[in-house]
């Protein structure tokens, strides 16, 4: 009976430990894509709000108008 328990234990060890060789390039790419996606969503969502706040600060400090292009 002990022999079967040891054999089963060895089977479980080899069956579930094959993928523990470190992070592969595919996993790095998935992590990078996830981080890039989060950054894009945050910048898209908060971009106009941040721009508006910077314009308010610029106007309160006596700067020019926001959103204009070219020389004044």
Biopython code that builds the backbone (N, CA, C, O; Angstrom):
import numpy as np
from Bio.PDB.StructureBuilder import StructureBuilder

atoms = [
    (1, "UNK", "N", (0.821, -1.187, 0.000)),
    (1, "UNK", "CA", (0.000, 0.000, 0.000)),
    (1, "UNK", "C", (0.869, 1.258, 0.000)),
    (1, "UNK", "O", (0.552, 2.228, -0.688)),
    (2, "UNK", "N", (1.954, 1.249, 0.760)),
    (2, "UNK", "CA", (2.856, 2.388, 0.809)),
    (2, "UNK", "C", (3.477, 2.648, -0.549)),
    (2, "UNK", "O", (3.711, 3.797, -0.924)),
    (3, "UNK", "N", (3.741, 1.583, -1.284)),
    (3, "UNK", "CA", (4.336, 1.709, -2.609)),
    (3, "UNK", "C", (3.387, 2.483, -3.536)),
    (3, "UNK", "O", (3.840, 3.313, -4.324)),
    (4, "UNK", "N", (2.084, 2.220, -3.447)),
    (4, "UNK", "CA", (1.113, 2.922, -4.278)),
    (4, "UNK", "C", (0.996, 4.388, -3.879)),
    (4, "UNK", "O", (0.822, 5.254, -4.737)),
    (5, "UNK", "N", (1.089, 4.667, -2.599)),
    (5, "UNK", "CA", (1.022, 6.048, -2.133)),
    (5, "UNK", "C", (2.229, 6.842, -2.619)),
    (5, "UNK", "O", (2.095, 7.998, -3.020)),
    (6, "UNK", "N", (3.404, 6.224, -2.585)),
    (6, "UNK", "CA", (4.612, 6.895, -3.059)),
    (6, "UNK", "C", (4.535, 7.113, -4.560)),
    (6, "UNK", "O", (4.921, 8.174, -5.052)),
    (7, "UNK", "N", (4.041, 6.124, -5.295)),
    (7, "UNK", "CA", (3.913, 6.255, -6.741)),
    (7, "UNK", "C", (2.924, 7.371, -7.094)),
    (7, "UNK", "O", (3.173, 8.166, -8.000)),
    (8, "UNK", "N", (1.810, 7.422, -6.376)),
    (8, "UNK", "CA", (0.827, 8.476, -6.625)),
    (8, "UNK", "C", (1.401, 9.845, -6.279)),
    (8, "UNK", "O", (1.158, 10.817, -6.994)),
    (9, "UNK", "N", (2.148, 9.928, -5.205)),
    (9, "UNK", "CA", (2.786, 11.181, -4.819)),
    (9, "UNK", "C", (3.784, 11.641, -5.876)),
    (9, "UNK", "O", (3.841, 12.825, -6.210)),
    (10, "UNK", "N", (4.566, 10.707, -6.397)),
    (10, "UNK", "CA", (5.520, 11.047, -7.463)),
    (10, "UNK", "C", (4.800, 11.501, -8.724)),
    (10, "UNK", "O", (5.253, 12.422, -9.404)),
    (11, "UNK", "N", (3.665, 10.850, -9.041)),
    (11, "UNK", "CA", (2.881, 11.243, -10.211)),
    (11, "UNK", "C", (2.379, 12.674, -10.058)),
    (11, "UNK", "O", (2.486, 13.476, -10.987)),
    (12, "UNK", "N", (1.833, 12.993, -8.895)),
    (12, "UNK", "CA", (1.327, 14.342, -8.670)),
    (12, "UNK", "C", (2.447, 15.372, -8.743)),
    (12, "UNK", "O", (2.261, 16.464, -9.280)),
    (13, "UNK", "N", (3.587, 15.028, -8.212)),
    (13, "UNK", "CA", (4.716, 15.956, -8.234)),
    (13, "UNK", "C", (5.161, 16.248, -9.656)),
    (13, "UNK", "O", (5.412, 17.405, -9.993)),
    (14, "UNK", "N", (5.264, 15.235, -10.492)),
    (14, "UNK", "CA", (5.708, 15.462, -11.874)),
    (14, "UNK", "C", (4.603, 16.071, -12.728)),
    (14, "UNK", "O", (4.894, 16.824, -13.657)),
    (15, "UNK", "N", (3.348, 15.763, -12.437)),
    (15, "UNK", "CA", (2.247, 16.277, -13.249)),
    (15, "UNK", "C", (2.030, 17.770, -13.058)),
    (15, "UNK", "O", (1.666, 18.472, -14.002)),
    (16, "UNK", "N", (2.250, 18.258, -11.849)),
    (16, "UNK", "CA", (1.935, 19.651, -11.567)),
    (16, "UNK", "C", (3.155, 20.551, -11.421)),
    (16, "UNK", "O", (3.001, 21.751, -11.192)),
    (17, "UNK", "N", (4.336, 20.020, -11.545)),
    (17, "UNK", "CA", (5.516, 20.865, -11.371)),
    (17, "UNK", "C", (6.287, 21.080, -12.660)),
    (17, "UNK", "O", (7.387, 21.632, -12.624)),
    (18, "UNK", "N", (5.754, 20.669, -13.785)),
    (18, "UNK", "CA", (6.463, 20.846, -15.059)),
    (18, "UNK", "C", (6.521, 22.300, -15.483)),
    (18, "UNK", "O", (7.477, 22.694, -16.151)),
    (19, "UNK", "N", (5.545, 23.110, -15.125)),
    (19, "UNK", "CA", (5.505, 24.494, -15.561)),
    (19, "UNK", "C", (6.217, 25.460, -14.635)),
    (19, "UNK", "O", (6.110, 26.672, -14.820)),
    (20, "UNK", "N", (6.929, 24.969, -13.662)),
    (20, "UNK", "CA", (7.601, 25.844, -12.709)),
    (20, "UNK", "C", (9.038, 26.132, -13.114)),
    (20, "UNK", "O", (9.945, 26.051, -12.286)),
    (21, "UNK", "N", (9.246, 26.460, -14.350)),
    (21, "UNK", "CA", (10.596, 26.732, -14.831)),
    (21, "UNK", "C", (10.846, 28.216, -15.040)),
    (21, "UNK", "O", (11.837, 28.586, -15.669)),
    (22, "UNK", "N", (10.000, 29.049, -14.544)),
    (22, "UNK", "CA", (10.189, 30.481, -14.685)),
    (22, "UNK", "C", (9.212, 31.091, -15.667)),
    (22, "UNK", "O", (8.407, 30.396, -16.286)),
    (23, "UNK", "N", (9.299, 32.385, -15.794)),
    (23, "UNK", "CA", (8.394, 33.123, -16.662)),
    (23, "UNK", "C", (8.920, 33.071, -18.084)),
    (23, "UNK", "O", (10.099, 33.325, -18.328)),
    (24, "UNK", "N", (8.045, 32.744, -19.019)),
    (24, "UNK", "CA", (8.434, 32.677, -20.425)),
    (24, "UNK", "C", (8.163, 34.013, -21.106)),
    (24, "UNK", "O", (7.562, 34.916, -20.524)),
    (25, "UNK", "N", (8.614, 34.117, -22.341)),
    (25, "UNK", "CA", (8.420, 35.359, -23.097)),
    (25, "UNK", "C", (6.939, 35.647, -23.325)),
    (25, "UNK", "O", (6.526, 36.806, -23.354)),
    (26, "UNK", "N", (6.148, 34.597, -23.485)),
    (26, "UNK", "CA", (4.712, 34.790, -23.689)),
    (26, "UNK", "C", (4.082, 35.401, -22.443)),
    (26, "UNK", "O", (3.233, 36.287, -22.543)),
    (27, "UNK", "N", (4.491, 34.936, -21.287)),
    (27, "UNK", "CA", (3.939, 35.493, -20.061)),
    (27, "UNK", "C", (4.380, 36.935, -19.868)),
    (27, "UNK", "O", (3.598, 37.763, -19.400)),
    (28, "UNK", "N", (5.615, 37.245, -20.220)),
    (28, "UNK", "CA", (6.063, 38.639, -20.165)),
    (28, "UNK", "C", (5.236, 39.509, -21.118)),
    (28, "UNK", "O", (4.877, 40.635, -20.773)),
    (29, "UNK", "N", (4.938, 38.999, -22.299)),
    (29, "UNK", "CA", (4.139, 39.758, -23.270)),
    (29, "UNK", "C", (2.730, 39.991, -22.745)),
    (29, "UNK", "O", (2.172, 41.073, -22.928)),
    (30, "UNK", "N", (2.154, 38.991, -22.096)),
    (30, "UNK", "CA", (0.813, 39.166, -21.533)),
    (30, "UNK", "C", (0.807, 40.200, -20.408)),
    (30, "UNK", "O", (-0.117, 41.007, -20.309)),
    (31, "UNK", "N", (1.830, 40.177, -19.569)),
    (31, "UNK", "CA", (1.924, 41.163, -18.491)),
    (31, "UNK", "C", (2.081, 42.562, -19.077)),
    (31, "UNK", "O", (1.444, 43.507, -18.612)),
    (32, "UNK", "N", (2.926, 42.694, -20.096)),
    (32, "UNK", "CA", (3.137, 43.985, -20.740)),
    (32, "UNK", "C", (1.852, 44.497, -21.385)),
    (32, "UNK", "O", (1.530, 45.679, -21.274)),
    (33, "UNK", "N", (1.121, 43.613, -22.056)),
    (33, "UNK", "CA", (-0.135, 44.012, -22.692)),
    (33, "UNK", "C", (-1.161, 44.446, -21.651)),
    (33, "UNK", "O", (-1.910, 45.398, -21.872)),
    (34, "UNK", "N", (-1.196, 43.754, -20.524)),
    (34, "UNK", "CA", (-2.130, 44.121, -19.464)),
    (34, "UNK", "C", (-1.796, 45.488, -18.884)),
    (34, "UNK", "O", (-2.691, 46.305, -18.670)),
    (35, "UNK", "N", (-0.532, 45.739, -18.632)),
    (35, "UNK", "CA", (-0.118, 47.036, -18.096)),
    (35, "UNK", "C", (-0.407, 48.148, -19.097)),
    (35, "UNK", "O", (-0.902, 49.210, -18.719)),
    (36, "UNK", "N", (-0.101, 47.911, -20.378)),
    (36, "UNK", "CA", (-0.369, 48.916, -21.409)),
    (36, "UNK", "C", (-1.864, 49.197, -21.516)),
    (36, "UNK", "O", (-2.269, 50.348, -21.679)),
    (37, "UNK", "N", (-2.675, 48.164, -21.427)),
    (37, "UNK", "CA", (-4.126, 48.347, -21.487)),
    (37, "UNK", "C", (-4.650, 49.185, -20.341)),
    (37, "UNK", "O", (-5.509, 50.045, -20.532)),
    (38, "UNK", "N", (-4.130, 48.933, -19.143)),
    (38, "UNK", "CA", (-4.557, 49.709, -17.980)),
    (38, "UNK", "C", (-4.144, 51.169, -18.137)),
    (38, "UNK", "O", (-4.924, 52.069, -17.826)),
    (39, "UNK", "N", (-2.926, 51.411, -18.616)),
    (39, "UNK", "CA", (-2.467, 52.787, -18.808)),
    (39, "UNK", "C", (-3.329, 53.499, -19.840)),
    (39, "UNK", "O", (-3.695, 54.657, -19.638)),
    (40, "UNK", "N", (-3.658, 52.837, -20.933)),
    (40, "UNK", "CA", (-4.485, 53.458, -21.978)),
    (40, "UNK", "C", (-5.866, 53.800, -21.439)),
    (40, "UNK", "O", (-6.389, 54.881, -21.709)),
    (41, "UNK", "N", (-6.456, 52.889, -20.679)),
    (41, "UNK", "CA", (-7.790, 53.146, -20.129)),
    (41, "UNK", "C", (-7.755, 54.313, -19.141)),
    (41, "UNK", "O", (-8.645, 55.163, -19.157)),
    (42, "UNK", "N", (-6.741, 54.359, -18.290)),
    (42, "UNK", "CA", (-6.650, 55.440, -17.301)),
    (42, "UNK", "C", (-6.435, 56.784, -17.982)),
    (42, "UNK", "O", (-7.085, 57.766, -17.624)),
    (43, "UNK", "N", (-5.533, 56.844, -18.957)),
    (43, "UNK", "CA", (-5.257, 58.111, -19.638)),
    (43, "UNK", "C", (-6.469, 58.555, -20.443)),
    (43, "UNK", "O", (-6.780, 59.746, -20.475)),
    (44, "UNK", "N", (-7.150, 57.635, -21.086)),
    (44, "UNK", "CA", (-8.342, 57.988, -21.857)),
    (44, "UNK", "C", (-9.449, 58.484, -20.949)),
    (44, "UNK", "O", (-10.141, 59.449, -21.274)),
    (45, "UNK", "N", (-9.618, 57.836, -19.827)),
    (45, "UNK", "CA", (-10.703, 58.204, -18.916)),
    (45, "UNK", "C", (-10.426, 59.519, -18.208)),
    (45, "UNK", "O", (-11.310, 60.370, -18.109)),
    (46, "UNK", "N", (-9.219, 59.689, -17.720)),
    (46, "UNK", "CA", (-8.914, 60.868, -16.922)),
    (46, "UNK", "C", (-8.249, 61.993, -17.707)),
    (46, "UNK", "O", (-8.017, 63.069, -17.155)),
    (47, "UNK", "N", (-7.941, 61.772, -18.964)),
    (47, "UNK", "CA", (-7.195, 62.754, -19.750)),
    (47, "UNK", "C", (-7.850, 64.109, -19.844)),
    (47, "UNK", "O", (-7.195, 65.128, -19.628)),
    (48, "UNK", "N", (-9.120, 64.141, -20.158)),
    (48, "UNK", "CA", (-9.795, 65.432, -20.300)),
    (48, "UNK", "C", (-9.962, 66.119, -18.960)),
    (48, "UNK", "O", (-9.888, 67.345, -18.886)),
    (49, "UNK", "N", (-10.186, 65.355, -17.897)),
    (49, "UNK", "CA", (-10.304, 65.965, -16.569)),
    (49, "UNK", "C", (-8.988, 66.589, -16.135)),
    (49, "UNK", "O", (-8.967, 67.688, -15.582)),
    (50, "UNK", "N", (-7.892, 65.887, -16.386)),
    (50, "UNK", "CA", (-6.577, 66.414, -16.022)),
    (50, "UNK", "C", (-6.261, 67.664, -16.834)),
    (50, "UNK", "O", (-5.732, 68.637, -16.297)),
    (51, "UNK", "N", (-6.583, 67.642, -18.124)),
    (51, "UNK", "CA", (-6.334, 68.803, -18.983)),
    (51, "UNK", "C", (-7.135, 70.009, -18.495)),
    (51, "UNK", "O", (-6.625, 71.129, -18.472)),
    (52, "UNK", "N", (-8.375, 69.780, -18.109)),
    (52, "UNK", "CA", (-9.209, 70.864, -17.608)),
    (52, "UNK", "C", (-8.624, 71.467, -16.338)),
    (52, "UNK", "O", (-8.615, 72.688, -16.180)),
    (53, "UNK", "N", (-8.138, 70.629, -15.437)),
    (53, "UNK", "CA", (-7.547, 71.131, -14.196)),
    (53, "UNK", "C", (-6.274, 71.929, -14.469)),
    (53, "UNK", "O", (-6.052, 72.967, -13.844)),
    (54, "UNK", "N", (-5.433, 71.457, -15.396)),
    (54, "UNK", "CA", (-4.237, 72.220, -15.747)),
    (54, "UNK", "C", (-4.609, 73.562, -16.367)),
    (54, "UNK", "O", (-3.947, 74.568, -16.111)),
    (55, "UNK", "N", (-5.648, 73.585, -17.166)),
    (55, "UNK", "CA", (-6.098, 74.857, -17.754)),
    (55, "UNK", "C", (-6.595, 75.808, -16.675)),
    (55, "UNK", "O", (-6.329, 77.009, -16.734)),
    (56, "UNK", "N", (-7.315, 75.279, -15.692)),
    (56, "UNK", "CA", (-7.795, 76.123, -14.590)),
    (56, "UNK", "C", (-6.630, 76.705, -13.809)),
    (56, "UNK", "O", (-6.659, 77.882, -13.447)),
    (57, "UNK", "N", (-5.613, 75.909, -13.545)),
    (57, "UNK", "CA", (-4.442, 76.404, -12.813)),
    (57, "UNK", "C", (-3.713, 77.451, -13.645)),
    (57, "UNK", "O", (-3.287, 78.478, -13.116)),
    (58, "UNK", "N", (-3.566, 77.195, -14.956)),
    (58, "UNK", "CA", (-2.885, 78.145, -15.832)),
    (58, "UNK", "C", (-3.629, 79.483, -15.870)),
    (58, "UNK", "O", (-3.008, 80.543, -15.803)),
    (59, "UNK", "N", (-4.936, 79.432, -15.975)),
    (59, "UNK", "CA", (-5.730, 80.665, -16.014)),
    (59, "UNK", "C", (-5.660, 81.407, -14.681)),
    (59, "UNK", "O", (-5.615, 82.637, -14.662)),
    (60, "UNK", "N", (-5.652, 80.678, -13.571)),
    (60, "UNK", "CA", (-5.618, 81.340, -12.267)),
    (60, "UNK", "C", (-4.259, 81.965, -11.996)),
    (60, "UNK", "O", (-4.152, 82.891, -11.192)),
    (61, "UNK", "N", (-3.218, 81.469, -12.659)),
    (61, "UNK", "CA", (-1.888, 82.067, -12.505)),
    (61, "UNK", "C", (-1.639, 83.203, -13.488)),
    (61, "UNK", "O", (-0.556, 83.787, -13.499)),
    (62, "UNK", "N", (-2.631, 83.518, -14.309)),
    (62, "UNK", "CA", (-2.509, 84.627, -15.244)),
    (62, "UNK", "C", (-1.952, 84.206, -16.585)),
    (62, "UNK", "O", (-1.485, 85.050, -17.350)),
    (63, "UNK", "N", (-1.990, 82.931, -16.887)),
    (63, "UNK", "CA", (-1.504, 82.452, -18.172)),
    (63, "UNK", "C", (-2.535, 82.670, -19.265)),
    (63, "UNK", "O", (-3.626, 83.187, -19.023)),
    (64, "UNK", "N", (-2.167, 82.269, -20.464)),
    (64, "UNK", "CA", (-3.060, 82.431, -21.598)),
    (64, "UNK", "C", (-4.196, 81.425, -21.564)),
    (64, "UNK", "O", (-4.350, 80.659, -20.613)),
    (65, "UNK", "N", (-4.980, 81.448, -22.621)),
    (65, "UNK", "CA", (-6.100, 80.521, -22.698)),
    (65, "UNK", "C", (-5.602, 79.144, -23.106)),
    (65, "UNK", "O", (-4.583, 79.016, -23.784)),
    (66, "UNK", "N", (-6.304, 78.153, -22.702)),
    (66, "UNK", "CA", (-5.930, 76.769, -23.024)),
    (66, "UNK", "C", (-6.603, 76.345, -24.319)),
    (66, "UNK", "O", (-7.682, 76.825, -24.667)),
    (67, "UNK", "N", (-5.950, 75.448, -25.015)),
    (67, "UNK", "CA", (-6.546, 74.893, -26.210)),
    (67, "UNK", "C", (-6.234, 75.659, -27.476)),
    (67, "UNK", "O", (-6.669, 75.248, -28.552)),
    (68, "UNK", "N", (-5.510, 76.738, -27.397)),
    (68, "UNK", "CA", (-5.163, 77.485, -28.604)),
    (68, "UNK", "C", (-3.875, 76.927, -29.180)),
    (68, "UNK", "O", (-2.983, 76.491, -28.452)),
    (69, "UNK", "N", (-3.800, 76.949, -30.480)),
    (69, "UNK", "CA", (-2.581, 76.518, -31.147)),
    (69, "UNK", "C", (-1.985, 77.673, -31.898)),
    (69, "UNK", "O", (-2.704, 78.566, -32.346)),
    (70, "UNK", "N", (-0.699, 77.667, -32.038)),
    (70, "UNK", "CA", (-0.028, 78.732, -32.755)),
    (70, "UNK", "C", (0.365, 79.878, -31.847)),
    (70, "UNK", "O", (0.078, 79.856, -30.650)),
    (71, "UNK", "N", (1.016, 80.872, -32.406)),
    (71, "UNK", "CA", (1.450, 82.018, -31.603)),
    (71, "UNK", "C", (0.261, 82.873, -31.176)),
    (71, "UNK", "O", (-0.754, 82.902, -31.871)),
    (72, "UNK", "N", (0.369, 83.566, -30.048)),
    (72, "UNK", "CA", (-0.737, 84.408, -29.555)),
    (72, "UNK", "C", (-0.942, 85.648, -30.372)),
    (72, "UNK", "O", (-1.833, 86.444, -30.074)),
]
sb = StructureBuilder()
sb.init_structure("model")
sb.init_model(0)
sb.init_chain("A")
sb.init_seg("    ")
for serial, (resi, resn, name, xyz) in enumerate(atoms, 1):
    if name == "N":
        sb.init_residue(resn, " ", resi, " ")
    sb.init_atom(name, np.array(xyz, "f"), 0.0, 1.0, " ", f" {name:<3s}", serial, name[0])
structure = sb.get_structure()
